[in-house]
């Protein structure tokens, strides 16, 4: 799993006890969180800026794998990148003053976000 998320250097370090939050970069911590999701296979997955420290190619790879490997998992993402649209079917938009709406994301928009 560590190879799949781009952390092969950690494979030989699995038995180490250390303050990993201080050792790993934010991007590495985010990759590790994706590995946990793949292993735990939750029914629902809530991701808050889960790929903000990754480049868009790594984000696309990890989100694509989530969709492929966890087809029954409901994925809810909070983020600022429009590239996240590629991996979701609906967007919950907060409009201020307590107003909100749910928008369908067209397949064309999802295709553009995946590039």
N, C-alpha and C positions, 0 to 999 in steps of 0.2 A: 504494500500500500504506500509506503514511503517513496518508492520509486515512482509510482503512478502520480503522486502529487508534486514531484520534483524535489524530493528531499533524500536522495540516495545516500548522502554522506552521514545521515543519522542512523542508518541501519545498524552499524557496528557499535552504536552508542546507546542502544535501547535499555541496557541495564544500569546506565549511569544515573546517579541521583545528583541533581544540581538545580539551581534556580533557573529553570528553562526560560521563564519570562524575561529574565535579565540576559540570557545567553543568546536566544534566538532573535532575529530581526522581526519586525512586525509582519513582513511578508512571509517569513518562515512560519510564524505563529498562525497566520491565516491559512497557509497550505496544510499545516498540521490539523487545523480545525476541519478542513474538508476531509482529510483522511479519517478523522473520528466519525464524521457523518457517513462516509462510505461503509465503515465497519459497523456502526450502530444501526443503520438503516431505519431511521425514525419514521413515524407516520407523518409527522409535521416537522418542518425545518424552518426556523426563523433566523434569517441572516441579516445582521445589522452592519453595514459597511464591511462585509466579509471579504471583499476583494479590493479594497481601497488602496492597499499597499502593493498590489500586483499590477503588472502591465496588462494591457487589454488582451494580448494573446494568451497569457496564463489564465486570466479571468475566463475567457471563452472556453479554454480547454477544461477547466475545473467545473464550470457551470454545465458545459456540455456533457461531461461525465456524470454529474449529478442527475441530469435528466435521463441519460441512458441507463445508468445503473440503479436508479431509485425511481422507477416509473410510477410507483404507487404513493410516493411521498409528496405531500403538499409543500411547496416551497414559497415562502414569503420573504422577500428581500426589501430592506431599507437601504437606499443608496442615492447618490447624486449623479452617477454616470448614466448617460443615455444608453450605453452599451448593454446595460442590464435588461433593457427592453427585449432584446433578442431571446431571452430565456424565460419569458413570462407571457401569459395570455391576457392578463388584465392588470390595470394600474389603478390604485386607490389614490386619488389626488385630494390633498387637503387644500382648501381654497381660502382659508382665513375666516374669522368670525364664527367658527363652529361649522361652516359649510364644508361639504365634501362630496365627491362623486366617484363612481367606479367607471372606468373607461376600458373598452376592449382594445387590445393592441393588435393591429392588423398584421397579417403574415408578412406583408411587405416591409413594415416597420421592423419586425423581428429579424427579417433577412438583412436589413441595412445595419442593425445593431451588431450582428454577428461578424461583420467585416473588420 
